[in-house]
Amino acid sequence: MLPSKPLLHAVLLALAVLQAFASDTFIAAVYEHSVILPDATTKPVSPDGALALMNKNMDVLERAIKEAAQQGAQIIVTPEDGIYGWLFTRETIYPYLEDIPDPAVNWIPCTDPTRFAPTPVQERLSCMARNNSIYVVANIGDKKPCNSSDPSCPSDGRYQYNTDVVYDPEGKLVARYHKYNLFRRETQFNYPKEPEAVTFETPFGKFGIFTCFDILFHEPAVVLVSELQVDTVLFPTAWMNVLPFLTAVEFHSAWAMGMRVNLLSANTHNIHMAMTGSGLFTPEGPAAYHYDSETKEGHLLIAELSAHPRLSPTYPPAVNWSLYATSIEKFPEEKDTFPGAVRRDIFTFSELKHKTGNYTVCQGDLCCHLVYRMSTKSKDEVYVLGTFDGLHGSLIKYHWQICTLLKCKSTDLTTCGQPVETAQTTFEMFSLSGTFGTNYVFPEVLYSGVQLAPGEFEVLHDGRLKSKNGTSKPLITATLFGRFYEKDLPHPLRT
């Protein structure tokens, strides 16, 4: 029996509502991959030898992709260097590279593998997406021939790029991104002549993509979020953790909150190089994250995220990061301050000498204000309020403004700023703010054992980073990490 027209209409309406509701969220995955590395060599391997290694890594990635798809994931991000590793020379990486066409060519490598052959890596990645009906994001190497008519053509006659690719559930190439901000060891690659702002549309939102070190710079990171208004950023990375402010899960979660977008961060896993820390991060905090500095295994993370976070009722309001600090009656600046190094950056520190306090520390144009009460204070632990306003980096310079409540490594004040992973002191409350010259500020709270503190702190619209109900675990650092992009040197002069 056929249903009546009113019943049929109701069914169709219900299906439409369900479909609309489903598109409000999506299920995402990231895979932290323990990369199988090539043997150290000063001479290039054969193309077959390079493909053999890459197939070993793709075997692992394929299992993760299949598992993610079986659990309902609609997109999965895999790490930077996840298919062939790192520490190549320009010559030794060449056998691992393929010529990756512009996505405008409308190509499905899985069903048309000879169109731009040889492209065995692209073919296999395309088939992983097609066979599992999932968007697949991977990082591989692109090569492009050039000649003497191009004044910037390298002497070997080719450009080589650190490249992200995205394949849709049919296996079609829908995005290609060439990394613009190369880390200092990436001498095997060129950067593109112009920064690329790569976006693509899906049934569950507008996506942008960039790679690792790019996250710290205006182009492409700020362009994608502030100008192109993406909903979600895809982020393959090979992130070496650097406490106290640049641990992967710590900074990437803070970046998503500060930029008010989703960030799907997939890190490589290599404990000998301090590479670990992946997550699915949202404007409200981490939906899921993983940090493991002990074991050698990879790890799959899956979570349901808002497809359009700006339309979510829980979307955080915009923050004026200097409003509170510049409007309060000026606290007397601490006279008992001392310099301390966080790596090569010289901070101005002041020791928190009491269980309760109200402190102000300034450096350059930045003054940081802290109000706090400790719940339990270990007599063997020292905390400081620290400020930094200046260029960071040895080879690559970019401008930071940082306010931080920080645990020192020991009671010796000369250790303040050195990496610390454990603590015993808890806080009943803290409120941290600063006179920032930028609105790009990222709030970080890190607990003992390199654990995040989801739901336990808030950022007020006037720029205060506040604990909600004290700290449930001992505190390593609470930080407002500002990026003053306008004071950066122009690319590539900062290298």
C-alpha positions as CSV (number, residue, x, y, z in Angstrom):
1,M,0.0,0.0,0.0
2,L,1.3,3.5,-0.9
3,P,1.3,6.0,1.9
4,S,-1.2,8.9,1.7
5,K,0.1,12.2,0.4
6,P,0.0,13.9,3.8
7,L,2.0,11.0,5.3
8,L,4.4,11.0,2.4
9,H,4.9,14.7,2.8
10,A,5.5,14.3,6.5
11,V,8.1,11.6,5.9
12,L,9.9,13.7,3.3
13,L,9.8,16.7,5.6
14,A,11.3,14.6,8.4
15,L,14.0,13.3,6.2
16,A,14.8,16.9,5.1
17,V,15.0,18.0,8.7
18,L,17.2,15.1,9.6
19,Q,19.5,15.8,6.6
20,A,19.7,19.5,7.6
21,F,20.4,18.6,11.2
22,A,23.1,16.1,10.1
23,S,24.8,18.8,8.0
24,D,25.2,20.9,11.2
25,T,27.8,18.5,12.4
26,F,30.3,16.1,11.0
27,I,32.6,13.4,12.2
28,A,36.3,14.0,11.8
29,A,39.4,12.0,12.4
30,V,43.1,12.6,12.7
31,Y,45.8,10.0,12.8
32,E,49.1,10.4,14.6
33,H,51.5,8.3,12.6
34,S,54.7,6.7,13.7
35,V,56.5,7.1,10.4
36,I,58.7,4.4,9.0
37,L,61.8,6.3,8.0
38,P,64.3,5.7,5.2
39,D,67.8,4.6,5.8
40,A,70.3,7.4,6.1
41,T,71.9,8.0,2.7
42,T,73.8,10.7,0.9
43,K,72.8,9.3,-2.5
44,P,69.3,9.1,-4.0
45,V,67.6,5.7,-3.9
46,S,65.9,4.3,-6.9
47,P,62.2,5.3,-7.7
48,D,61.3,1.7,-6.9
49,G,63.1,1.9,-3.5
50,A,61.4,5.2,-2.7
51,L,58.0,3.7,-3.6
52,A,58.6,0.6,-1.5
53,L,59.2,2.8,1.6
54,M,56.2,5.0,0.9
55,N,53.9,1.9,0.4
56,K,55.0,0.7,3.9
57,N,53.8,4.0,5.4
58,M,50.6,4.0,3.2
59,D,49.8,0.5,4.4
60,V,49.6,1.9,8.0
61,L,47.7,4.9,6.9
62,E,45.2,2.8,4.9
63,R,44.4,0.7,7.9
64,A,43.7,3.9,10.0
65,I,41.6,5.4,7.2
66,K,39.5,2.3,6.9
67,E,39.0,2.2,10.7
68,A,38.0,5.8,10.8
69,A,35.5,5.3,7.9
70,Q,34.0,2.3,9.7
71,Q,33.4,4.5,12.7
72,G,31.6,7.1,10.6
73,A,34.3,9.6,10.0
74,Q,33.7,11.8,6.9
75,I,37.2,13.3,6.7
76,I,40.6,12.2,8.0
77,V,43.9,14.2,8.3
78,T,47.2,12.4,8.2
79,P,50.6,14.0,9.2
80,E,53.2,16.1,7.5
81,D,56.1,13.8,6.3
82,G,53.8,10.9,7.1
83,I,54.6,9.0,3.8
84,Y,58.4,9.3,3.6
85,G,59.8,11.0,6.7
86,W,62.2,13.9,6.9
87,L,65.9,15.1,7.0
88,F,66.4,14.6,3.3
89,T,68.7,16.7,1.1
90,R,67.4,18.3,-2.1
91,E,68.8,15.4,-4.1
92,T,67.8,12.5,-1.9
93,I,64.2,13.5,-1.6
94,Y,63.7,13.7,-5.4
95,P,62.8,10.0,-6.0
96,Y,59.9,10.4,-3.5
97,L,58.3,13.3,-5.4
98,E,55.5,13.3,-7.9
99,D,54.1,16.0,-10.3
100,I,50.8,17.0,-8.6
101,P,48.4,18.8,-11.0
102,D,46.2,21.7,-10.2
103,P,42.8,20.4,-8.9
104,A,41.1,22.3,-11.6
105,V,42.0,19.4,-14.0
106,N,39.1,17.4,-12.4
107,W,41.0,14.2,-11.9
108,I,40.3,11.0,-10.0
109,P,43.7,9.2,-10.0
110,C,42.1,5.9,-8.8
111,T,40.1,5.5,-11.9
112,D,42.4,7.3,-14.4
113,P,45.9,6.5,-13.1
114,T,47.7,7.1,-16.5
115,R,46.5,10.6,-17.1
116,F,49.5,12.3,-15.3
117,A,51.6,9.2,-14.8
118,P,53.8,8.2,-13.1
119,T,51.7,9.0,-10.0
120,P,51.5,5.8,-7.9
121,V,51.2,7.6,-4.6
122,Q,48.4,9.9,-5.8
123,E,46.6,6.9,-7.2
124,R,46.8,5.0,-4.0
125,L,45.7,7.9,-1.8
126,S,42.8,8.5,-4.3
127,C,41.7,4.9,-4.0
128,M,41.9,5.0,-0.2
129,A,39.4,7.9,-0.3
130,R,37.2,6.3,-2.9
131,N,37.1,2.8,-1.4
132,N,36.2,4.1,2.0
133,S,33.9,7.0,0.9
134,I,35.9,9.6,3.0
135,Y,37.8,12.8,2.4
136,V,41.6,11.9,2.8
137,V,44.2,14.6,3.6
138,A,47.8,13.7,3.1
139,N,51.2,15.3,2.8
140,I,53.5,14.4,-0.1
141,G,56.1,16.1,-2.3
142,D,55.5,18.0,-5.5
143,K,58.0,18.6,-8.3
144,K,57.6,21.2,-11.1
145,P,60.1,21.6,-13.9
146,C,61.4,25.1,-14.7
147,N,64.0,26.6,-17.1
148,S,66.5,29.4,-17.4
149,S,63.8,31.9,-18.6
150,D,62.6,31.9,-15.0
151,P,65.2,33.9,-13.0
152,S,64.3,32.1,-9.7
153,C,64.5,28.6,-11.2
154,P,66.9,26.4,-9.1
155,S,70.1,25.2,-10.8
156,D,68.8,21.7,-11.0
157,G,65.9,22.9,-13.2
158,R,63.0,22.1,-10.9
159,Y,60.9,23.4,-8.0
160,Q,60.2,21.0,-5.1
161,Y,57.4,21.7,-2.7
162,N,56.2,20.4,0.6
163,T,52.6,19.7,-0.4
164,D,49.2,18.8,1.1
165,V,46.6,17.0,-1.1
166,V,42.9,16.4,-0.4
167,Y,40.8,13.7,-2.1
168,D,37.0,13.7,-1.8
169,P,34.9,10.5,-1.2
170,E,35.0,9.7,-4.9
171,G,38.8,9.9,-5.0
172,K,38.9,13.3,-6.9
173,L,41.7,15.7,-6.1
174,V,40.0,18.7,-4.7
175,A,42.8,20.7,-3.0
176,R,46.6,21.1,-3.3
177,Y,48.6,23.4,-1.0
178,H,52.3,24.2,-1.2
179,K,53.8,25.1,2.2
180,Y,54.9,28.7,2.3
181,N,56.7,29.1,5.6
182,L,59.5,26.5,5.6
183,F,61.1,25.5,8.8
184,R,64.9,25.9,9.0
185,R,65.7,22.3,8.2
186,E,63.6,22.1,5.1
187,T,66.3,23.0,2.6
188,Q,65.1,20.2,0.3
189,F,62.1,22.3,-0.6
190,N,61.2,25.6,-2.3
191,Y,58.5,27.9,-1.1
192,P,56.0,29.1,-3.7
193,K,56.5,32.6,-5.2
194,E,53.2,33.8,-3.7
195,P,51.5,32.5,-0.6
196,E,48.5,30.2,-1.4
197,A,45.1,30.5,0.3
198,V,43.6,27.1,-0.4
199,T,39.9,26.4,0.4
200,F,37.3,23.9,-0.7
201,E,33.6,23.4,0.0
202,T,32.1,20.2,1.5
203,P,28.5,19.3,2.5
204,F,29.7,20.0,6.0
205,G,31.4,23.3,5.8
206,K,34.1,25.4,4.2
207,F,37.7,24.0,4.7
208,G,41.1,25.6,4.5
209,I,44.5,23.9,4.7
210,F,48.1,24.7,5.5
211,T,51.1,22.9,7.0
212,C,52.9,22.9,10.4
213,F,55.0,26.1,10.7
214,D,52.5,28.0,8.6
215,I,50.2,28.2,11.6
216,L,52.4,30.9,13.2
217,F,52.2,33.4,10.3
218,H,49.7,35.8,8.8
219,E,49.9,34.2,5.4
220,P,48.2,31.7,5.1
221,A,46.8,31.2,8.6
222,V,45.1,34.5,9.3
223,V,44.1,35.0,5.7
224,L,42.1,31.7,5.7
225,V,40.3,32.4,8.9
226,S,39.8,36.2,9.0
227,E,39.5,37.0,5.3
228,L,38.2,33.8,3.7
229,Q,36.1,32.7,6.7
230,V,36.7,29.0,6.7
231,D,34.9,26.9,9.2
232,T,37.6,24.3,9.7
233,V,41.4,24.2,9.1
234,L,43.2,21.0,8.1
235,F,46.6,20.8,9.6
236,P,49.2,18.1,8.8
237,T,52.2,18.8,11.0
238,A,55.5,17.4,12.2
239,W,55.6,19.4,15.4
240,M,58.6,19.1,17.8
241,N,57.2,20.0,21.3
242,V,58.8,22.9,23.0
243,L,57.6,23.7,26.5
244,P,56.5,26.0,28.1
245,F,54.4,27.6,25.3
246,L,54.8,25.5,22.0
247,T,53.8,22.0,23.0
248,A,51.6,20.8,20.1
249,V,48.3,20.1,21.9
250,E,48.7,23.2,24.1
251,F,49.3,25.7,21.3
252,H,47.1,24.1,18.7
253,S,44.1,24.0,21.1
254,A,44.8,27.7,22.0
255,W,45.1,28.6,18.3
256,A,41.6,27.2,17.6
257,M,40.2,29.0,20.5
258,G,41.9,32.3,19.7
259,M,41.0,32.1,16.0
260,R,37.5,30.7,16.8
261,V,37.6,27.9,14.2
262,N,37.9,24.1,14.2
263,L,41.5,22.8,13.8
264,L,42.1,19.2,12.7
265,S,45.7,18.6,13.8
266,A,47.5,15.4,12.8
267,N,51.1,15.1,14.1
268,T,53.9,12.7,13.3
269,H,54.9,10.5,16.2
270,N,58.6,10.2,17.0
271,I,59.5,10.3,20.7
272,H,63.2,10.7,20.0
273,M,62.5,14.0,18.3
274,A,59.8,15.0,20.8
275,M,57.1,14.7,18.1
276,T,53.7,13.9,19.5
277,G,50.4,15.6,20.1
278,S,47.4,15.6,17.8
279,G,43.8,16.7,18.3
280,L,40.4,17.8,17.1
281,F,40.2,21.3,18.4
282,T,37.2,23.7,18.4
283,P,36.6,27.3,19.4
284,E,35.3,26.0,22.8
285,G,38.3,23.8,23.4
286,P,39.5,20.3,22.5
287,A,36.9,17.7,21.4
288,A,39.7,15.0,21.6
289,Y,43.4,15.1,21.8
290,H,46.4,12.7,22.3
291,Y,49.9,13.3,23.7
292,D,52.2,10.3,24.3
293,S,55.9,10.8,24.8
294,E,56.5,7.2,26.1
295,T,55.3,4.7,23.5
296,K,56.1,4.3,19.8
297,E,52.6,3.5,18.5
298,G,50.4,5.7,16.3
299,H,47.0,6.8,17.4
300,L,43.6,7.5,15.8
301,L,41.3,10.2,17.2
302,I,37.6,10.7,16.1
303,A,35.1,13.3,17.3
304,E,31.9,15.0,16.2
305,L,32.3,18.7,15.4
306,S,30.2,21.6,14.5
307,A,30.2,22.1,10.7
308,H,29.6,25.8,11.0
309,P,31.0,26.9,14.3
310,R,30.1,30.6,13.8
311,L,26.5,29.6,13.7
312,S,26.7,27.5,16.9
313,P,24.8,28.8,20.0
314,T,28.0,28.1,22.0
315,Y,30.2,30.1,19.6
316,P,32.4,32.3,21.9
317,P,32.0,36.1,21.4
318,A,34.8,38.2,20.0
319,V,37.5,39.3,22.5
320,N,39.1,42.6,22.9
321,W,42.4,41.3,24.3
322,S,43.6,44.6,25.8
323,L,40.3,46.0,27.1
324,Y,40.6,45.0,30.7
325,A,44.3,45.6,31.1
326,T,44.3,49.0,29.6
327,S,41.2,50.2,31.5
328,I,42.0,49.2,35.0
329,E,43.6,51.6,37.4
330,K,47.3,50.9,36.9
331,F,48.8,48.4,39.3
332,P,52.1,49.4,40.7
333,E,54.7,47.7,38.6
334,E,56.8,45.2,40.4
335,K,60.3,46.5,41.3
336,D,61.7,43.1,42.2
337,T,62.0,41.7,38.7
338,F,64.7,39.7,37.0
339,P,65.5,38.5,33.5
340,G,65.1,34.9,32.5
341,A,65.5,33.0,29.3
342,V,62.8,30.9,27.6
343,R,65.1,29.3,25.0
344,R,66.7,32.5,23.5
345,D,63.9,34.9,24.5
346,I,64.7,37.1,27.5
347,F,61.6,37.5,29.6
348,T,61.0,39.9,32.5
349,F,60.0,37.7,35.5
350,S,58.7,38.4,39.0
351,E,58.5,35.7,41.6
352,L,55.1,35.0,43.3
353,K,56.2,35.1,46.9
354,H,52.9,34.6,48.6
355,K,49.9,32.2,48.2
356,T,47.7,35.2,47.3
357,G,48.8,38.1,45.2
358,N,48.2,40.9,42.7
359,Y,51.1,41.5,40.3
360,T,52.1,43.6,37.3
361,V,55.2,43.0,35.1
362,C,56.0,45.0,32.0
363,Q,58.4,44.7,29.1
364,G,58.4,47.0,26.0
365,D,54.8,48.0,25.2
366,L,53.3,45.0,27.1
367,C,52.2,45.0,30.7
368,C,50.9,41.7,32.2
369,H,48.5,41.7,35.2
370,L,47.9,38.7,37.4
371,V,45.5,38.1,40.4
372,Y,45.7,34.7,42.0
373,R,45.1,32.5,45.1
374,M,46.9,29.2,45.5
375,S,45.0,26.3,47.0
376,T,48.0,24.1,47.8
377,K,51.5,25.5,47.6
378,S,54.5,23.1,47.4
379,K,57.4,24.6,49.3
380,D,59.7,23.1,46.6
381,E,58.0,24.9,43.8
382,V,58.4,28.5,42.5
383,Y,56.0,30.3,40.2
384,V,56.6,33.6,38.3
385,L,54.6,36.1,36.3
386,G,56.5,36.7,33.0
387,T,56.3,39.1,30.1
388,F,58.0,39.1,26.7
389,D,57.5,41.6,23.9
390,G,59.8,41.2,20.9
391,L,61.1,39.1,18.0
392,H,61.4,35.4,18.6
393,G,63.6,32.9,16.9
394,S,67.3,32.3,15.9
395,L,67.0,31.9,12.1
396,I,63.4,32.8,11.6
397,K,62.2,35.9,13.3
398,Y,58.6,36.7,14.2
399,H,57.0,38.9,16.9
400,W,55.6,37.6,20.1
401,Q,53.8,39.3,23.0
402,I,53.4,36.9,25.9
403,C,51.9,37.1,29.4
404,T,52.5,33.9,31.4
405,L,52.0,32.4,34.9
406,L,54.8,29.9,34.9
407,K,56.2,27.2,37.1
408,C,60.0,27.2,37.3
409,K,62.0,24.1,37.0
410,S,63.4,24.4,40.5
411,T,63.6,26.9,43.4
412,D,66.7,28.3,41.6
413,L,65.3,31.4,39.8
414,T,67.8,30.9,37.0
415,T,65.7,27.8,35.9
416,C,62.6,29.9,35.3
417,G,61.6,29.4,31.7
418,Q,63.2,26.0,31.3
419,P,60.9,23.0,30.2
420,V,58.8,21.6,33.0
421,E,56.3,18.7,32.7
422,T,55.2,18.1,36.3
423,A,53.9,20.2,39.2
424,Q,52.2,19.8,42.6
425,T,50.8,23.3,43.2
426,T,47.1,24.0,42.5
427,F,45.3,27.3,42.3
428,E,42.0,28.4,43.8
429,M,41.8,31.1,41.2
430,F,43.8,33.1,38.7
431,S,43.0,36.0,36.3
432,L,45.6,36.9,33.7
433,S,45.5,39.8,31.3
434,G,47.7,42.1,29.2
435,T,48.0,45.3,27.3
436,F,48.3,43.5,24.0
437,G,48.9,45.4,20.7
438,T,47.3,42.7,18.7
439,N,43.9,40.9,18.7
440,Y,45.5,37.6,17.7
441,V,46.0,36.2,21.2
442,F,45.8,32.5,22.1
443,P,44.9,31.3,25.6
444,E,46.8,28.3,27.0
445,V,46.4,26.4,30.3
446,L,48.6,23.4,30.8
447,Y,48.4,21.0,33.7
448,S,51.0,18.6,35.1
449,G,51.8,15.8,32.8
450,V,51.2,17.9,29.7
451,Q,47.4,17.8,30.1
452,L,44.9,20.3,28.8
453,A,42.2,21.8,31.0
454,P,39.0,21.8,28.9
455,G,36.1,23.5,30.5
456,E,38.1,24.7,33.5
457,F,39.0,28.2,32.3
458,E,37.2,30.9,30.4
459,V,38.2,34.0,28.3
460,L,36.1,37.0,29.1
461,H,35.2,39.5,26.4
462,D,37.6,42.1,27.9
463,G,40.6,39.8,27.5
464,R,40.9,38.2,30.9
465,L,42.0,34.5,31.1
466,K,40.3,33.2,34.2
467,S,40.0,29.9,36.0
468,K,36.4,28.9,36.6
469,N,36.5,26.9,39.8
470,G,40.2,26.6,40.6
471,T,42.5,24.1,38.9
472,S,41.6,20.5,39.3
473,K,45.2,19.5,38.7
474,P,48.6,21.1,39.4
475,L,49.4,23.9,37.0
476,I,52.5,24.2,34.7
477,T,51.5,27.4,33.0
478,A,48.6,29.7,32.1
479,T,49.6,31.9,29.2
480,L,48.2,34.5,26.8
481,F,50.3,34.0,23.7
482,G,50.0,37.0,21.3
483,R,51.2,37.2,17.7
484,F,52.0,40.7,16.5
485,Y,52.0,40.0,12.8
486,E,52.4,43.6,11.8
487,K,55.9,43.7,13.4
488,D,57.2,40.6,11.4
489,L,59.9,41.0,8.8
490,P,58.5,40.3,5.3
491,H,58.8,36.8,3.9
492,P,61.4,35.6,3.0
493,L,63.6,38.2,4.8
494,R,62.7,36.7,8.1
495,T,64.8,33.6,7.3
